Amino acid sequence: MPLLIHDARVLSMPMGPGPARGAAMRDLGVIDRGWVLVGDDGVIEGVGAGAPPDAPIRIDARGRVLMPALIDAHTHACWTGDRWSEWARKRAGEPYLSILKDGGGIMSSVRAVRGAGRRELAAATALRLQRMARLGTGTCEVKSGYGLSTEAELRMLDAIDDAATACVGSIEAVATCLAGHAIDPDCPEFIEHTIRRTLPAIAEARPGTTMDLYIEQGAWTGDDAVRFVATAIGLGCPVRVHVDQFSRSGLLADLIGMGVRSVDHLEASSAADLATVAHSGAFAVALPATGFALDMRFMDARALLDAGGTLVIASNANPGSAPGLGLPFAMQLAARFMGLTSAEILRAAITNAAHLLGVAGHVGSIEPGRRADLLLLHDTNEDALVHGLPSGAPGLVLHAGRAVNSDEPGFEATS
């Protein structure tokens, strides 16, 4: 039956033809005391102010914020096993790259995933997606990357698809192939195998799949990274890159010139690097939960935005360097350590994330014709979401007009 949410502070966040930059980052399209009508099909039928239309099911927002559901554009939510034992080494001062070189970090997850079947991977991923949904995320990117071999990467991608199917009605999942993650020390020809065999195999099995790689000391570097990007683009696949997390690569200008879709991390990038990114068409993806967990370094997102860049904020949910599933926490860290306003953070975590994932045509704003992925906060001010601290579900989460967390107190519907 149609659903009406009325007497809300509606953040309509209108979706333009491209991502938000400049002044658009500060415009949330606020409708005070507004209403939103959702049809039987889970699509928004109307948005307005003043007297609302009739509907068989109604939720009185009582002035609380109604906004689009969050869109998490960078996660590694498909894994098995855990890496909690590594935290004592990190807290003792051992660098993350040292743990990776010693066979821990990413390679620890690789060993666990290679020993897991598709069904086990899918079940673990679906459970995480459902938990993300209850924390306000309506659409989520999920990377492979803990398989590294051709067969294991394909199995991960299939498992992500299975998890997405299992979660229809609560969250949408978009798969990315992170074929270029760590370097497998047990495969002497790993780089050549990945470029010559894995990338073509993925592109043939799943044409147009977004590819990703991790550029860092001890992982992909220099000419090998450039060859990976060139090969993937030549196969018709968009490319994203993890870059400048612990050390400056010096590759940003080359990568952007090649047409990568996003550059993620950028904690070690120089001011000139960030200016290069800002003046390009590439998305800059900030992952503040990782800086908070590891070394308290964060992308200079303020400088990037002031230079006209396109910013995305994501959770980087993974078993090692960002072991959490809530995008709101990453947003709260961005408010504290990146010098951003609430509006800028919301636009980065919803509007620009939607454009990066290619879902801006159907989610990410409260406008007629959009799927009703909505978040009705407990609060009357969106600052509570951005400046608060993690405290469970931020409100009532709806996916295609249906409550994901109908047990959340304080949101009684009437008919």
N, C-alpha and C positions, 0 to 999 in steps of 0.2 A: 504494500500500500504506500501511497505518497507520504513523505515525511516533511514536516515544516519545522524549522528551527527559527525562533523569532526572539525579538528583544535582545539581539546580540551585538557586540562590537565586531563587525565583520571586517576582516582584513582580506579584501578581494584579491589583492596582488595580481592585477591584470597582466596577462602574458603577452608580451610583444613578439614581433617576428624573430627577434634574436635575444641573446642574454642581456641581463641588466648591467649597465655600466654607468658611471658618473651619477647624475642626478636621479636616474631611475632607481638606483640602489636605496634611495631614501624615501621612495613613494610606495606605501603599502596599500593604497586604494581603500582607505578606511571609510566604512559606512557605520555611523553610530546609530544604535537602536535599529539595526537592520534585520532582514529576514532572508532565508534561503529555502527554496522549495526543491525537494528531490523527488523525482518520479519513481514509478515502480521498477524501472530498469536500472536504477542506481545512478542516473545521470541528472545533473542539476538542470532544472526547468526554469527557474527564475531567481533573481536576486534583486532586492530593493530595500527601500526605507519606508517608514510610515505604516499604514494599516496593512497587515499581511493577508494573503489569501487564505481560504479555508483548506484544511487538509485533515484526513482521518487520524493521523498520528502527529502529535505536536510536542516539541521540547521547548520549554521556556528557558532561554539562556540566562535570564536575569542579569543582563548587562555584561556577561562574560565574553571573552574573546573567542570568536569562531574564525579559524584560519585553514588554509590548505594543509593537508598532512605533510610531514617532512619527507624529503627525498635524499637518501643516503647514497652518494655517488662513488664511494670508494670503500669496499669491505673485502675481507678475506674469510667470509663466514662459512666456507666449506672446508672443514677439517675434522680429523679425529685425533684422539690422544690429547695430551696437555703438556705445557712447559712451565708449570709452576715452580719446579725445582730450580729453574735458572734464576729466579728472582734473588735468591740469597747471593749468587755470584754477582749479579748486577748491583745489589745494594752494597756489596763489599768493594765496589769500584771497578770491577772488570768490564771493559768496554763491550758493547754488543757485538762489534765486528770480531773481537777476540773469541767470543762464545761461538759465533758462526764458524770461524776458522777451525775451531776445535771440534766441529761436528754437531754443535748445538744449534739453537736458533731455528732458522728456516729448515735446515736439514733434519732436525729432530721431527718436525711435522711431516716432512717428506717421507721418512721411514714409516711413520704411523699411517699415513694415507695410502702408501703403496701396499700396505698389508690389509687394507680395508676394501670390501666389495662395494659395488655401486649402491646396493640397497642400504648398507650401513652409512655410507657417506650422505645419501639423500635424507635419511632419517635424522642424522645429526644436524644437517643444514636446515631442514624444515623446522626443527625445534627452535633453532636460533632465529630464524625468520619470524616465527610466531611471537617470540619474546620481543624482537625489534618492533613488531607491529603494535604490541601493547604499550610500547614507549613512544608511539606517535609517528612511526615511519610507515608511509603508504607505499613507497617504491624503493627498492634496494638493489644496488649493483652487487654481484657476487663474483669474485675472481677464482679461477683455478690457480695453479702455481705450486701446489704441494705434491705434484705428481712428477713433473720434469721430463719423464719419458713420454714418447708419443702416445702409447697405450694408456698410461695413467692420466695424462692430461685429458684425453678424450673421455675417460671414465668419469673424471671429475666434472667435466662439462655436462655429461649426460645426467649425473647425479644432481647437479644444480637445476637442470630442467625438471627432473622428477620432483625435487623439493618445491619448485615454483608451482608445479601442477597440484601438489598436495596442499599448497597454501592459497590456492585461488579462493577469493572471498575474504582474505585477511591482509594480503600484501602481494605486490607485484615484484618479481625478481628478474633482473637483467644479467645475463652471463657475460663475463670477459675472460679471455684466455691469457693468463699470465705465464706464457711458455718460457719467458726469459726471467726467471726468478734467481735463485742461487745457482752456482756452478756445481754440478754433481762431481765430487772428487773421485768417485768410483767409475766414472766414464771419461777416459782420456780424451775422446773426441766429442765431448759433450757439446761444445759450441758449434762445431760443424754439423753435428747430428741435428741440433735444434734448428739451425738455419736451413739446412738442405732437406731435412726429412720431416721434422715436427711441424714447422710452419706450413709447408705445402699440404701435409696431411690434414691439418686442422682446417685450412682454407677450402680444401676439397670437400671435406665432410660437412662443414658448416660455413658456407660462403658468406663473406662480409662480416665475420666475427671480429669484434674488436680485440686486438692483440695488445699485450702490455709487457714491459720488461723493467728490471730493477738495475739501475746504473749506480754502482758504488764500488769502492775498493773491496776486493774479495768476491765481487759478483761480476756483472757485465761492465766493461769499460771501453773507452777509445773506439778504435776502428770496428771492433766486434759489435759494439752497441749500434754504431751507425749502419753496419751491414744488416743487423737484425731489423732495424726500422725500414731500411730501403727494401729489403725482401718482403716484409709484411705489406708495405704499401703497394709494392709491385704485384702482390697477390690479390689486391683489391680490398684489403682489410684496414680499417682505421687503426691508429696506434696511439696508446697512452704510455707514459713513462714515469717511473719513480726516479727522481733525480735530485742531487744535491741535498741528501738527507744528513749525512755525517761529514761529507767533504765536497768541496766545489769541484764539479766535473770538468768545467770549461766547455761543455758540449751544448749548452742551452741554445745559443744562436744557430748552430748547425741543425739541431733537432727541430727548432721552430721553422727554419728555412726548408726543411724536408716536409713540413706539414703535419707534425704530430698534433693530435687532438687536445691532449692535456699534458701538463707537466705537474707532477704531484710531489709534495714535500717542500722543497725549496728552502729548508731551514739554513743551509750553508751557502745560499746564493748571495752574490754581491749586489750592491745597489744598482750597478750597471746591468747585471743579469736580470734583475726584477724589472728594470725599465724596458729591456728588450722583450720580456714576456708581456708587459703591459701594453706595448705598442703593436702586439701581434694579435692574431685571431685565436691563439691557444688559451684554453682555460687553465688557470692556476688553482690547484687543489690544495687547500690547507688541511693539515691533519694534526690538530693541536693535542689530541689525546696521546699521541706518540711522544711529542715533546715533553708533556707532563710526566709520562711514565718513565722516560729514559734519561733526559739530560736538560730539561727546562729550556730547550731552544725552540723557537717558533718562527714560522715564516713572517717576514715584515709585511703583513697584509695591508697595513695602513699605507705604506709607501706604494704598494702595488695599486691599490684603489685610487690613491691621489694622482697616480700617473695614468689613470684611465683603464686599468686592467680589468679582466673578467675573473672574479673570485668565486670559488666553490668551497664550502666547508663540509667535511665528511668525517665519519667516525674512525675509519681505518680499522674496524673491528677485526682482530686476529688473535691467535693464541699466545703471542709473544710480546710484541711491543705496544699493543693497545688492547689489552684483554678485557674488553667491555663491549656491550651491544647498543648502548644508547647514544643516538645522535644528539639529544639535548645536552649531554655532558660536554661533548665537543664544542657545542655552541656556547656553553657557559665559560669554557676555557678561552674561547676566542674573545669573549667580552672582557675577560680579565687580563689577557696577555697579548692581545693583538691590536688594541686601540680602536676597536670597531663599535659602531652604534648598534642598537637592537635591530633597526630596520635593515642595515647592511648585512647583519648576520642572517636574518630571516630570508632576505633575497638570495644570499649565497647558498643557504641550505635548502632552498626550495626552487626558486625560479631558475637560477643558473645551473643547479644540479639537474633539473628537468631537461634543460637544453643539452647539457653534456651527455646525458644518457639517451637522448633521442625520444623522450616521452612527453615533451612539451606540448604536443598536439592534443593530449587528452587528460593530463593531470597537471597540478602545480598552481592552479588559480581557482578562484570561486567565480565562475562565469557560466552562463547557460551553455549547455552542450558538453561540459567537462564531467568526467567521472567524479562522483561525490566522495572523494577521499578527503576527509575533513578531520580537524582536531578542535574540539570544544574544550578550552582550557578551564581549569578550576578558578581562574583569576580573571579580573576585569581589565588587566593591563598586561600586554605582551612582554613587558620588561620582566615579569615574573618567570617566564620561561627561559629568558636569556641570561638573567642575572641571579637567578636562584641557584640552588645546589640540588644534586640528584636526590629525588624523593619519591621514586616510583612513577607510575603513569602520570603525565602532566594533565590529563583530562580524559574526556570521552573520545575515543578514536573510532572513526567510521571509515570503512572501505566500501566503495560503491554503495554508500547510503546505509550500510548495515554495521551495527556496533561490533567492533572487534573485542572490546572489553566491557560487555554489558553489565558485568558485576562491579564496575567502578562506581563508588557511592556518589550521590549528589546529582544524578542526571535522570530523573524520573520522567518518562514519557507519558502523555495523556492521550486519550482517544475519545 
